[in-house]
Amino acid sequence: MPKREPRIWTVDTPNTSYVVALDDEDRLHGLHWGPALTTEQAASLLDLPAPAPRPATDGLDARLDLSPGSALRWGQNGLQVRFADGTRDLELRFTHAETEERRLRLQFEDPHYRLDIAVEYTTRPDTDVIERRLSVRNRKTEPVELVRADSATWVLPRLEGYRLSRLHGEWGAETQLTRNELAYGETHFGSRRGLTSHQANPWLALDDGTATEHTGPVWSTTLAWSGTWRIGVERTVADRVAVSAGAGHDPVAITVGPGESWQSPLSSGVYTEGGFAASADAWHQYALAHVLPHPEELRPVLYNSWEATEFDIDADRQAALADKAAAMGCELFVMDDGWFGARTHDGAGLGDWTPNPDRFPKGLGPLIEHVHGLGMRFGIWVEPEMVNPDSDLYRAHPDWVYHQPHRRRTEMRNQLVLNIARTDVRAWMEDRLDRLLTENEIDFVKWDMNRSFTEAGWPGAEHPDDLWEGHTRNLYRVIDAIREKHPHVRIESCASGGGRVDFGILGRTDQVWTSDNTDAVDRIDIQEGFAQVYPARVMGTWVTDSPNPFTRREVPLDFRFHVAMAGVLAVGGDLEAWSESELERGAELVAAYKEVRPTVQHGRRTTLRAGEVRGAQFRLGDEVAVLAWRRGRSFGHDDPPLRLHGLDPAARYREAGTDRVHHGAVLAAHGLHLRLAPDDYASAAIRLVKED
Ligand code: DGJ
C-alpha cells in the first residue's frame, strides 16, 4: 500500500467503518467494511501484508473501490469509458478529498482527457447504511461515452466462504429468496427491460455461509434505480469479492457531452451483525427514516376493484362496491383500470385519460362524492407511460412511442411504451396527470406500468440510447412534479404487481403493489422475500376471493386476512359476491388489523418459523403483533411454540382479547403456544401488550 504519505479515509457509521486508501498509482483500494475502527486502528490496516501478487490471475480484481477499466484489471469494471478517439483505458490521478461532517468525496481526474470522476460516501447518525454515488464531469470538447458507470463498487473482506442471497422471480411470483454459495468468477443479475423487473430485484446480501436468521455478520447492498440496472459480484481465485452496482445495461452507453456532468443513482450498503434479521431490519429502518416521503403516516386499509370487476366497470357498480368496502372498514376506495377512453378491454384506450362517457356520463365527480360521503378517500388507476395503438393519442402521435426504423412495433398486452425521455411527451404526461388531479378530488393514484421495452429506439435523436436513462429520470421528474403540485395525493407504484419495487421509486411513492398473485399461500414466500429489504409499511396486500382467481386455490377467509395483515392490509375481492357472514368476519378482521396497524407498519419485523408454522412478528414500544400461518400439518405432529424475539425478558405480556399473560423470558426461550386448530390453513393474529 502507499509508500508516499498515507492517504486513507474512514467512513464511519454508528457501529461500522468502511475504509479506503490510495496506493502509489492513485488506485483506490477497499481495505475494510465491518465493525467500527478508530482512525488509529484503520491506519494499521496499511501495515497488513499485501496479498501475494498473482498478476497472471486476479491482478487488482475485486480489490478496488473505484474500479475503472484500466491496466492490470481483467475482471469486472465499475467504470468503463470510451473516448471519442477510441481510447478506453482510464488513467486516473487523485486530485483532492472533500470532507464534510457526514460526507466524503474523493475526486480524481484523467488529465489527458480532462474527465473528472468523484466517488462519494454519505452516512447518517441513525443508521449503519452508507449511501454512495459516482459523478462524472467532461471538461473536454468531445463527448465521452460511459459504457459502465456503477454507483459503487463495494469491496468485501476476506471470509472463509461466500454465500449470496438474492431475490429473483417472475410475474405472479416476485421476490423469491435464494441463498447459494457464490460461484468463482462473475455473477451478474439485473434488468434489460426498462424497469426494475419481476425477474431480479436490486438487492443482495453476502455472508460467509454460516449466518442464520439471528446470528452472524451480513453485508448487503441495494441500488435506488427503477430503470435498467446490473449488479455484478466478482469472486476471484484468490477469494477476493467485490460487488459493483449501477444503472444501465449492456450494450447501452450513456453519452456525457462536452462541459456536461452526470451523476449516478445511489447504491447503499450496510454491514450488520445479528444474522439476516438484523440486515433486513437495518434496511427497513433506513427506508422509514430516509427513503419514504411520508414514513410517519399510517397507510389506510384500501379497497381495490380490479379483481371484482376487471374492465367491466361503471359508476353504479363501483358505488355499490364502495358501500360494501366502507361497511367493512376500508378507508380508501381505488377504482382500477377501465374508467377512461375506450378502455372496455385491454385492446383500446390507453393514453386517453378522460372518463368513458358511457360509463361515467357525469364524469368522475358523482362517484368521488359518493366515496367521500362514505368517509373513504378516493384513488384511481393510471398507466401514464403506455399507449394502446387503438387510441386517440396514438392516432395523433404514432411517433411518440419507442420504435426503430424498419422494425416491427412489438405489442405486449396490446400496448406500446411512450417515449417519455422526449421533453414533449414528458410534458404531455405531466399535464394530463395534473389535469386529472386538478379536475377531480382524487386522493390516491395507483401508477401502473405493464410491459417491458422492445425495439427501444428514438429515431432522429442524437443519442438514441439516452432513452433508457431518460425514461426513468423523466418518470421521477413527473412524479416529483405531481407530488409538489398535489401534496395531499399519495401514490402506489405498480408494474404488473411488483415489477417496479426499489429504493428509487420508494423515494417518491407511498406504497407498492407487491404482486398480482393474491393467493395467500403463494404470498407467504413473496412477502418473506420482500421483507429482506423493504418494510411492511409499503407492502400492499389484498384479501381476495376463494377460490383465488389467480391460482384457483381455496383458502379460508381468516388465513387470507392473517397473511395480508403482515403488510398494508387491503381488500380486493368481489364483495358483492361475499356472504353476509364473510362480510361480517371481514369487518372484524379489518378492525383487528387496525389495532395492530401501527406495530405492523412502523414496528420492527422478524420472520418466525416453528415446524410447519410460518409467521412474522412486529414490535413497537410496548406492543407486539404476531401473525402465524400453517398450511397443513403431518399426522402425529403438533405445532411447536413460536419463539419471539427482542422482547423484554423481565416483562409480562398480556394477550389482547384473552386472559392469557406471557413472560417475556419464556416467550424468548420457549415460545408462544399458538393453539392453532388442527385443520389445514390454520392461522392466528395475536396482539401482545407489555404490562406495567
Ligand atoms: C396490473 C396490475 O398489477 C393490476 O393490479 C391491475 O391494476 C391491472 N394491471 C389493470 O390493468
Boltz pocket constraint, residues with backbone or C-beta under 6 A from the ligand:
constraints:
  - pocket:
      binder: B
      contacts: [[A, 306], [A, 336], [A, 337], [A, 381], [A, 448], [A, 450], [A, 494], [A, 495], [A, 496], [A, 497], [A, 513], [A, 515], [A, 516]]
      max_distance: 6.0
